Amino acid sequence: MRRFLMVTYVAVAAAVVACAPTGQLTDRRAVALEGDWQLELRDEARTAQPPALGRMALVGVRSDARAVSGDARTLAAGAVSMDDGALGRLIADGTRVTASAAGGDSVMLRFSSTRGEYYVVLRGVLRGDTVSGGWQSVLARSNGSGGKFRMTRHR
């Protein structure tokens, strides 16, 4: 079921992007973020535990897309599915992900629970088929976990 949700969401997102005029994905980061990604979140507070694993599917958005907030223009949108039990209870399969520009080769990805009381923000640098950097979660109004993350594109 998890794989079906991811494939369905990506298929719909791809159909929407396909309707855009040719050449609209002009930002190289938007093009580079497209695809299926393996996600590893390492919690700094629990270094002895293995990283939380998940999968993310992203589709680039047109260059004239509106900003998420301030000057952070949207680069890609998609869905995440967390394999980790604790995060999986907080973040439902198929949760929407938004990737935005954060200056230079840096990107920011954000996803949240359906009610919005729990969200995760990843800030990292895009290099080829990897994105790596730091992540922070927020539960209600207090800081949750945080640490390092790495995303690797599936080929």
C-alpha positions as CSV (number, residue, x, y, z in Angstrom):
1,M,0.0,0.0,0.0
2,R,2.8,2.4,0.9
3,R,4.5,2.0,-2.5
4,F,1.1,2.4,-4.2
5,L,0.5,5.8,-2.5
6,M,3.9,7.0,-3.5
7,V,3.6,5.9,-7.1
8,T,0.1,7.4,-7.3
9,Y,1.2,10.8,-5.9
10,V,4.2,11.0,-8.2
11,A,2.1,10.0,-11.2
12,V,-0.4,12.8,-10.5
13,A,2.4,15.4,-9.8
14,A,4.2,14.3,-13.0
15,A,1.0,14.8,-15.0
16,V,0.6,18.3,-13.7
17,V,4.2,19.2,-14.5
18,A,3.9,17.6,-17.9
19,C,1.1,20.2,-18.7
20,A,3.6,23.0,-18.2
21,P,5.1,24.6,-21.4
22,T,8.4,23.0,-22.5
23,G,11.5,24.6,-21.0
24,Q,9.7,25.9,-17.9
25,L,12.0,24.0,-15.5
26,T,14.8,26.4,-15.9
27,D,16.3,26.2,-12.4
28,R,18.9,23.5,-12.4
29,R,18.1,22.6,-8.8
30,A,14.5,21.9,-9.7
31,V,15.6,19.5,-12.4
32,A,18.2,18.0,-10.2
33,L,15.7,17.3,-7.3
34,E,13.4,15.3,-9.5
35,G,13.3,11.6,-8.8
36,D,13.0,8.9,-6.1
37,W,15.2,9.5,-3.1
38,Q,16.3,7.3,-0.1
39,L,16.3,9.4,3.1
40,E,18.4,8.8,6.2
41,L,17.8,10.9,9.4
42,R,20.4,10.6,12.1
43,D,19.3,11.8,15.5
44,E,22.1,13.6,17.4
45,A,20.4,12.7,20.8
46,R,20.3,8.9,19.9
47,T,23.7,8.2,18.3
48,A,23.7,4.5,19.2
49,Q,20.5,3.9,17.2
50,P,20.4,3.4,13.5
51,P,19.2,6.3,11.3
52,A,15.5,6.7,10.5
53,L,14.9,5.6,6.9
54,G,12.3,6.8,4.4
55,R,11.7,7.3,0.7
56,M,10.9,10.6,-1.0
57,A,9.6,11.2,-4.5
58,L,10.0,14.7,-5.9
59,V,8.9,16.4,-9.2
60,G,10.4,19.8,-10.2
61,V,8.0,22.7,-10.5
62,R,7.9,25.5,-13.1
63,S,10.2,28.4,-12.8
64,D,7.3,30.8,-12.3
65,A,5.9,29.0,-9.2
66,R,5.0,31.1,-6.2
67,A,7.3,31.4,-3.2
68,V,6.7,29.2,-0.2
69,S,7.7,32.0,2.1
70,G,9.7,35.2,1.5
71,D,12.1,34.7,-1.4
72,A,12.3,30.9,-1.0
73,R,10.9,29.9,-4.4
74,T,9.5,26.4,-4.7
75,L,11.8,24.1,-6.6
76,A,10.0,20.7,-6.3
77,A,7.1,19.0,-4.6
78,G,6.3,15.4,-3.8
79,A,5.6,12.9,-1.1
80,V,7.5,11.1,1.7
81,S,7.1,7.7,3.3
82,M,8.9,7.0,6.5
83,D,10.0,3.4,7.3
84,D,10.9,4.4,10.9
85,G,8.2,3.3,13.4
86,A,8.2,6.5,15.5
87,L,8.3,8.9,12.6
88,G,5.9,6.8,10.6
89,R,3.3,7.3,13.3
90,L,3.8,11.1,13.1
91,I,4.2,11.4,9.3
92,A,1.6,9.5,7.3
93,D,2.6,7.7,4.1
94,G,2.2,10.1,1.2
95,T,2.7,13.3,3.2
96,R,3.4,16.2,0.9
97,V,7.0,17.5,0.7
98,T,7.9,21.0,-0.5
99,A,11.5,21.8,-1.6
100,S,12.5,25.4,-1.9
101,A,15.6,27.4,-2.8
102,A,17.9,28.5,0.2
103,G,20.7,30.2,-1.7
104,G,23.4,28.8,-3.9
105,D,23.3,25.0,-4.1
106,S,21.4,24.9,-0.8
107,V,17.8,23.7,-0.6
108,M,15.2,23.4,2.2
109,L,12.7,20.6,2.4
110,R,9.7,20.6,4.7
111,F,7.0,18.0,5.5
112,S,4.5,17.9,8.3
113,S,1.8,15.7,9.9
114,T,-1.7,16.0,8.6
115,R,-2.8,18.2,11.5
116,G,0.4,20.3,11.3
117,E,1.4,19.9,14.9
118,Y,4.6,18.0,13.9
119,Y,6.9,19.0,11.1
120,V,10.4,18.3,9.9
121,V,12.7,20.8,8.1
122,L,15.8,19.6,6.2
123,R,18.4,22.1,5.1
124,G,21.2,20.9,2.9
125,V,23.4,21.2,-0.1
126,L,22.6,19.5,-3.4
127,R,25.6,17.8,-5.1
128,G,24.9,15.4,-7.9
129,D,22.8,12.6,-6.7
130,T,23.0,13.5,-3.0
131,V,21.7,16.1,-0.6
132,S,23.2,16.3,2.8
133,G,22.9,18.7,5.7
134,G,21.0,19.1,9.0
135,W,17.4,18.5,10.0
136,Q,15.2,19.7,12.9
137,S,11.7,18.6,13.9
138,V,9.2,20.6,15.9
139,L,6.4,19.1,17.9
140,A,3.6,21.5,18.7
141,R,5.6,24.6,19.9
142,S,8.7,22.9,21.2
143,N,11.8,21.7,19.4
144,G,11.9,18.0,18.8
145,S,14.8,16.0,17.5
146,G,17.5,17.1,15.2
147,G,20.7,15.9,13.6
148,K,22.3,15.2,10.2
149,F,20.6,13.8,7.1
150,R,21.5,12.4,3.7
151,M,19.3,11.8,0.7
152,T,20.6,9.6,-2.1
153,R,18.8,9.4,-5.5
154,H,17.6,5.9,-6.6
155,R,18.7,5.2,-10.2
